[in-house]
């Protein structure tokens, strides 16, 4: 059986290190092209977007070469957010959408995400078949059937108009001072433009990409700069996106951070009260705080949990007919409007709530009291299997027994980096630290 290259969100790794090499990208493009151009005609098209990493140029060119070699016509969007690729794949009637991005990872990483013709991320079966074609190789198209490639100049503007159309009709952001941190990433132009066009006073942060500074000391995974800016500039709210703008963190007027759980709690209760929350159900992952589950239960709202990764959230949403889901990390999925997580869209929904309720961000971002949660990561070398060690397994079993009735424990390998993630929740802070540190120490010992 061919080992898959795909993780929880496409293919990802360090640029110019296997599997994220130009040669592999060419093979990936050829395999994806063959998979989608399966009738031999030249009417098939693919849209490609990217974030602002320097290596994006290399992967864009390599993917284009592979795709056109199998007869696919390529439409190059340039730097646009990941949700824009999902939207434009569908609206431009493309067979395939590709986003070149490693999301919140540092600049030396990159990745390739795929969207099907419906704008949703590819199924496991499709990824498995593309992986097989990568390994087996594909026959190129005849010379007369080679595909074409061209730049699409208005992709960002099409996405911006779609975003503004989701905002309540007639509502404006006049008088709101908004810090928008774009992480020097894919939304560095479109996010400030949309907010300004809706009437906000925009205070931009992280909007000067140079190919190397994406997510560096800014964005949704590093909110200190935006928090200082909110306070110094007297802003009403801060919106922090990641490198490809599919996730968001909200900052209140005092610079305090609210994660995806608080934002989902706000949206779920508002939508439920308005009769908009399909099946009175929110879909979230196993990482979401126990406090969120309790908050929703008190309001007769069901929390359906999935494995980590927004594609798992979306799969469960589509299977159950639900329209709201997301992750604690800030992926918020609203299938009434988008096919994947969209940080700017979620930020606009939060701003609309501020306008409609007349409440400050600090009131809206404190929807529930969180159960103390601790997450630590342990990096391991390729080929290592720290969770397979008996001593680590024994430590995990002892920790589960220690938390029985007091909280919960989640141990997993990251789907995008060589990390073991150790997460626990417990009302007793001392027990929480004891459990997490004990497992981390056991994993680290197993790697020596």
C-alpha distance (Angstrom), angle and dihedral (degrees) to the residues before:
residue distance angle dihedral
X1 . . .
X2 3.83 . .
X3 3.79 113.6 .
X4 3.79 111.1 -123.2
X5 3.79 121.5 -118.8
X6 3.79 91.9 -154.9
X7 3.79 125.2 101.0
X8 3.79 128.4 -175.2
X9 3.81 91.1 -61.7
X10 3.78 111.2 26.2
X11 3.80 125.2 -75.1
X12 3.79 117.0 -31.7
X13 3.80 140.6 169.3
X14 3.79 146.5 112.7
X15 3.80 112.6 -40.1
X16 3.82 113.9 -104.9
X17 3.80 90.8 14.4
X18 3.81 119.9 100.0
X19 2.96 126.1 -58.6
X20 3.83 91.8 18.3
X21 3.82 97.5 61.6
X22 3.79 130.1 125.1
X23 3.80 90.4 -115.1
X24 3.79 91.9 53.4
X25 3.81 91.5 46.0
X26 3.80 89.5 54.8
X27 3.81 90.1 51.1
X28 3.81 90.8 46.2
X29 3.80 90.0 51.6
X30 3.79 92.1 49.4
X31 3.81 92.2 47.7
X32 3.80 93.4 47.9
X33 3.79 89.7 46.1
X34 3.79 92.5 52.2
X35 3.82 91.3 46.4
X36 3.82 93.6 53.8
X37 3.81 99.4 32.6
X38 3.78 93.3 58.5
X39 3.81 99.1 141.0
X40 3.80 98.0 57.5
X41 3.80 95.3 -119.7
X42 3.81 124.4 131.1
X43 3.79 96.3 -133.6
X44 3.81 95.3 92.8
X45 3.79 122.1 109.0
X46 3.78 140.2 -174.1
X47 3.81 129.7 -163.3
X48 3.80 119.3 -144.8
X49 3.79 125.5 -162.9
X50 3.79 130.0 174.0
X51 3.77 142.7 -174.2
X52 3.82 124.7 -123.2
X53 3.83 102.5 -82.5
X54 3.79 115.4 129.3
X55 3.80 90.5 -126.8
X56 3.81 89.5 59.7
X57 3.81 89.7 83.3
X58 3.80 91.0 56.2
X59 3.80 95.1 47.7
X60 3.80 93.2 42.8
X61 3.81 90.7 55.6
X62 3.81 94.4 43.6
X63 3.79 94.1 48.2
X64 3.80 90.4 47.2
X65 3.79 90.8 52.5
X66 3.79 92.4 50.1
X67 3.78 94.3 45.7
X68 3.79 96.6 46.5
X69 3.82 90.2 46.3
X70 3.80 87.8 65.9
X71 3.80 94.5 45.2
X72 3.81 101.3 -95.8
X73 3.82 118.5 141.6
X74 3.80 111.1 -132.2
X75 3.81 126.1 -146.9
X76 3.81 111.3 -164.7
X77 3.81 114.3 -151.1
X78 3.81 98.4 179.3
X79 3.83 118.6 -149.5
X80 3.81 109.0 -1.6
X81 3.82 133.6 140.1
X82 3.80 118.9 -89.9
X83 3.84 92.6 -111.5
X84 3.81 88.6 56.3
X85 3.80 89.1 60.7
X86 3.81 90.6 52.1
X87 3.79 90.4 49.1
X88 3.81 96.6 45.4
X89 3.80 94.2 44.3
X90 3.77 87.0 62.2
X91 3.82 100.1 36.6
X92 3.83 94.3 46.0
X93 3.80 90.9 49.2
X94 3.80 92.0 -120.9
X95 3.80 122.6 166.1
X96 3.79 92.0 -140.5
X97 3.79 140.6 16.4
X98 3.80 124.2 -157.1
X99 3.80 127.8 -167.9
X100 3.80 118.0 -166.1
X101 3.80 104.8 -151.8
X102 3.78 144.3 111.9
X103 3.80 90.2 -149.1
X104 3.82 110.3 -147.3
X105 3.83 94.8 0.2
X106 3.84 121.3 111.7
X107 3.80 122.2 -87.5
X108 3.80 96.1 -95.4
X109 3.82 90.1 65.1
X110 3.78 127.2 72.4
X111 3.77 138.3 174.9
X112 3.79 146.2 -170.5
X113 3.81 121.6 -128.7
X114 3.80 123.8 -172.1
X115 3.80 132.0 -148.3
X116 3.79 126.0 -168.3
X117 3.83 124.5 -134.5
X118 3.81 90.2 -86.3
X119 3.81 90.5 60.4
X120 3.80 93.8 -111.1
X121 3.79 124.3 117.0
X122 3.79 116.3 -90.5
X123 3.78 122.4 -88.1
X124 3.80 122.6 -110.7
X125 3.81 88.8 -108.7
X126 3.82 92.3 55.6
X127 3.80 91.7 47.2
X128 3.80 90.3 49.9
X129 3.81 92.2 51.9
X130 3.81 92.6 47.6
X131 3.80 88.7 50.0
X132 3.81 89.9 52.5
X133 3.80 90.7 51.0
X134 3.82 90.8 49.4
X135 3.78 90.5 55.7
X136 3.81 97.4 39.2
X137 3.79 96.1 42.1
X138 3.80 128.0 -130.8
X139 3.77 135.1 -114.1
X140 3.80 111.8 -111.7
X141 3.78 122.2 -126.0
X142 3.79 120.4 -96.3
X143 3.79 114.9 -91.9
X144 3.80 92.5 -102.6
X145 3.81 91.1 53.9
X146 3.81 100.8 50.4
X147 3.81 110.6 132.5
X148 3.80 128.5 -114.3
X149 3.81 129.4 -125.1
X150 3.79 129.2 -153.2
X151 3.78 140.2 165.4
X152 3.79 120.5 -107.0
X153 3.79 108.2 -150.0
X154 3.80 100.9 -174.2
X155 3.83 102.1 51.5
X156 3.80 92.6 106.7
X157 3.79 91.6 50.9
X158 3.81 93.5 48.5
X159 3.80 88.7 53.3
X160 3.81 92.1 46.9
X161 3.79 92.0 53.4
X162 3.80 91.0 49.7
X163 3.81 90.1 51.8
X164 3.79 93.5 50.4
X165 3.80 90.2 48.9
X166 3.82 89.4 61.6
X167 3.81 91.6 57.9
X168 3.84 115.6 95.2
X169 3.79 109.7 -85.0
X170 3.79 112.8 -100.6
X171 3.82 94.3 8.7
X172 3.80 118.4 127.9
X173 3.79 134.7 -172.1
X174 3.81 95.2 -135.8
X175 3.79 111.3 151.8
X176 3.81 95.4 19.2
X177 3.79 116.7 120.1
X178 3.81 106.5 -152.3
X179 3.79 127.7 -172.6
X180 3.79 108.7 -152.9
X181 3.82 116.8 -167.8
X182 3.81 110.5 -165.7
X183 3.83 96.4 -179.9
X184 3.83 89.4 -126.9
X185 3.79 83.3 -76.6
X186 3.78 144.8 120.6
X187 3.83 95.9 -52.4
X188 3.81 96.0 50.5
X189 3.81 91.3 116.2
X190 3.79 107.0 24.0
X191 3.81 98.6 49.0
X192 3.84 97.6 56.2
X193 3.81 89.6 41.5
X194 3.81 94.0 54.2
X195 3.80 93.7 46.7
X196 3.82 92.1 47.9
X197 3.81 92.3 47.6
X198 3.83 88.9 53.4
X199 3.80 90.0 54.5
X200 3.82 104.8 -99.7
X201 3.78 124.7 140.2
X202 3.80 97.6 -118.6
X203 3.80 123.3 -147.4
X204 3.83 105.5 -173.4
X205 3.80 125.5 -152.7
X206 3.80 127.0 176.9
X207 3.81 95.5 18.2
X208 3.83 101.1 128.1
X209 3.82 107.2 81.0
X210 3.80 117.9 -174.8
X211 3.80 99.8 175.8
X212 3.80 94.0 -96.5
X213 3.82 107.7 53.2
X214 3.81 101.9 65.9
X215 3.85 109.7 136.1
X216 3.82 89.4 -4.1
X217 3.80 107.2 144.5
X218 3.78 92.0 -28.6
X219 3.80 142.9 66.3
X220 3.78 133.0 56.9
X221 3.81 94.1 -39.6
X222 3.81 94.8 48.1
X223 3.79 108.8 36.9
X224 3.83 101.4 160.5
X225 3.82 94.8 97.3
X226 3.80 93.1 49.7
X227 3.81 90.8 45.1
X228 3.82 91.6 54.3
X229 3.80 89.9 47.0
X230 3.81 92.3 51.7
X231 3.81 91.2 53.9
X232 3.82 96.6 40.4
X233 3.81 93.7 47.6
X234 3.80 95.8 41.6
X235 3.80 91.1 -122.1
X236 3.80 122.4 174.4
X237 3.80 94.8 -138.9
X238 3.79 144.0 -4.6
X239 3.80 127.9 -138.9
X240 3.82 116.2 -161.5
X241 3.80 119.1 -167.6
X242 3.79 129.3 -173.8
X243 3.80 127.4 -124.5
X244 3.79 96.5 -75.9
X245 3.82 95.1 29.0
X246 3.79 97.4 -123.6
X247 3.81 92.9 120.7
X248 3.80 135.7 47.5
X249 3.79 144.1 -165.8
X250 3.81 120.2 -160.9
X251 3.81 122.6 -143.0
X252 3.78 121.6 -159.3
X253 3.81 124.6 -139.2
X254 3.82 90.1 -84.4
X255 3.81 93.1 52.6
X256 3.80 95.1 -106.3
X257 3.80 115.3 149.0
X258 3.81 124.6 -123.4
X259 3.78 115.3 -166.7
X260 3.78 130.4 -148.9
X261 3.80 93.2 -83.0
X262 3.80 92.8 62.3
X263 3.80 91.6 45.4
X264 3.82 91.7 49.3
X265 3.80 90.6 48.5
X266 3.81 90.5 53.4
X267 3.78 94.1 47.2
X268 3.80 95.6 42.9
X269 3.81 93.8 52.2
X270 3.82 93.3 44.0
X271 3.78 92.4 47.4
X272 3.80 92.3 45.5
X273 3.81 91.2 50.9
X274 3.81 89.6 50.5
X275 3.81 92.9 47.3
X276 3.80 90.7 -115.1
X277 3.82 100.6 112.6
X278 3.80 106.1 98.8
X279 3.81 111.8 -128.0
X280 3.84 88.1 -9.1
X281 3.81 85.4 -90.2
X282 3.79 134.0 134.5
X283 3.81 118.3 -163.7
X284 3.81 116.4 -147.2
X285 3.78 137.5 151.4
X286 3.77 133.6 -98.9
X287 3.82 87.6 -97.0
X288 3.81 94.7 66.9
X289 3.78 114.6 110.5
X290 3.78 121.9 -95.4
X291 3.80 87.0 -128.3
X292 3.81 89.5 65.6
X293 3.79 91.0 54.0
X294 3.80 91.9 50.8
X295 3.83 92.2 46.0
X296 3.80 92.1 53.4
X297 3.81 94.4 43.9
X298 3.81 89.7 56.7
X299 3.81 87.8 57.9
X300 3.78 96.0 45.5
X301 3.81 92.0 -108.1
X302 3.79 118.9 138.8
X303 3.80 120.8 -132.4
X304 3.81 111.8 -152.0
X305 3.81 112.1 -165.6
X306 3.81 126.9 -151.1
X307 3.78 138.1 178.0
X308 3.82 116.1 -75.6
X309 3.79 115.5 -78.0
X310 3.79 131.8 73.3
X311 3.81 91.1 -115.6
X312 3.83 88.7 62.6
X313 3.79 88.9 49.5
X314 3.80 91.6 50.6
X315 3.81 92.2 46.6
X316 3.80 90.8 54.4
X317 3.81 91.5 45.0
X318 3.78 92.6 53.1
X319 3.80 93.3 44.2
X320 3.81 92.6 50.8
X321 3.79 99.2 36.4
X322 3.83 92.4 -116.0
X323 3.80 122.9 151.7
X324 3.82 105.0 -162.5
X325 3.78 129.7 56.4
X326 3.75 143.8 127.0
X327 3.75 151.0 139.3
X328 3.78 136.7 -81.0
X329 3.82 86.6 -118.9
X330 3.80 89.6 68.5
X331 3.80 106.5 -93.0
X332 3.80 102.8 138.3
X333 3.80 115.1 -175.2
X334 3.80 120.7 -161.9
X335 3.79 108.1 175.3
X336 3.81 91.1 -170.9
X337 3.81 85.1 71.9
X338 3.81 110.9 15.0
X339 3.79 144.2 20.7
X340 3.80 97.1 -133.5
X341 3.79 141.7 17.7
X342 3.80 112.7 -53.6
X343 3.80 118.8 -171.2
X344 3.79 97.2 -170.2
X345 3.80 92.7 46.3
X346 3.81 90.1 51.9
X347 3.79 89.8 47.6
X348 3.80 90.6 53.4
X349 3.79 90.4 51.1
X350 3.81 88.9 53.4
X351 3.81 91.4 50.2
X352 3.80 89.6 50.1
X353 3.82 88.9 54.0
X354 3.80 89.9 51.9
X355 3.81 91.1 52.6
X356 3.81 95.5 43.9
X357 3.82 96.1 46.6
X358 3.79 98.5 34.5
X359 3.81 87.6 -136.8
X360 3.81 125.4 134.8
X361 3.79 121.0 -111.9
X362 3.81 90.4 -105.8
X363 3.81 90.9 63.6
X364 3.80 95.0 46.5
X365 3.80 96.3 46.0
X366 3.80 95.0 55.9
X367 3.79 99.9 68.4
X368 3.81 96.8 142.6
X369 3.79 142.0 2.6
X370 3.78 109.4 -101.0
X371 3.77 122.2 -131.3
X372 3.84 105.8 -121.9
X373 3.79 107.3 -90.9
X374 3.78 130.8 -173.6
X375 3.80 126.7 -167.3
X376 3.80 124.8 -175.8
X377 3.79 129.3 174.3
X378 3.79 128.6 -146.8
X379 3.81 117.4 -162.8
X380 3.79 118.1 -143.2
X381 3.80 135.6 -173.1
X382 3.78 122.8 -102.8
X383 3.79 111.5 -84.7
X384 3.80 94.9 24.2
X385 3.81 120.1 124.0
X386 3.80 106.6 -165.2
X387 3.81 93.6 165.0
X388 3.80 89.3 59.5
X389 3.81 93.7 64.1
X390 3.80 114.4 107.5
X391 3.81 92.5 -137.1
X392 3.82 91.0 54.7
X393 3.80 91.8 47.6
X394 3.81 90.7 49.9
X395 3.81 90.7 50.5
X396 3.80 91.1 50.8
X397 3.81 92.0 49.8
X398 3.82 90.8 50.5
X399 3.81 90.5 49.4
X400 3.80 91.9 50.5
X401 3.79 89.5 52.6
X402 3.81 90.2 48.0
X403 3.83 91.5 53.9
X404 3.79 96.1 44.0
X405 3.79 107.2 137.0
X406 3.82 92.9 -3.0
X407 3.78 104.0 73.2
X408 3.76 143.9 -45.3
X409 3.80 141.0 -86.1
X410 3.81 130.9 -144.9
X411 3.81 123.9 -173.9
X412 3.80 119.6 177.9
X413 3.76 145.8 146.6
X414 3.79 115.2 -108.3
X415 3.78 113.3 -110.5
X416 3.82 92.8 -145.4
X417 3.84 106.1 35.8
X418 3.84 136.7 30.5
X419 3.80 92.6 -99.0
X420 3.78 136.2 126.7
X421 3.80 107.4 -142.7
X422 3.80 115.7 -150.8
X423 3.80 113.5 -167.6
X424 3.78 129.9 171.0
X425 3.81 137.0 168.8
X426 3.79 124.8 -156.8
X427 3.80 137.5 151.4
X428 3.82 89.2 -134.4
X429 3.81 108.7 74.4
X430 3.80 93.9 -161.9
X431 3.80 92.4 54.0
X432 3.81 90.2 45.7
X433 3.81 92.9 55.6
X434 3.80 92.0 43.4
X435 3.80 93.1 52.7
X436 3.81 98.3 44.8
X437 3.80 96.5 41.8
X438 3.79 90.8 46.8
X439 3.81 93.3 54.9
X440 3.82 92.8 42.9
X441 3.83 89.7 52.5
X442 3.81 91.2 49.1
X443 3.82 91.8 50.6
X444 3.82 91.6 47.6
X445 3.83 91.1 50.4
X446 3.79 90.3 52.3
X447 3.81 90.2 56.9
X448 3.82 95.9 55.3
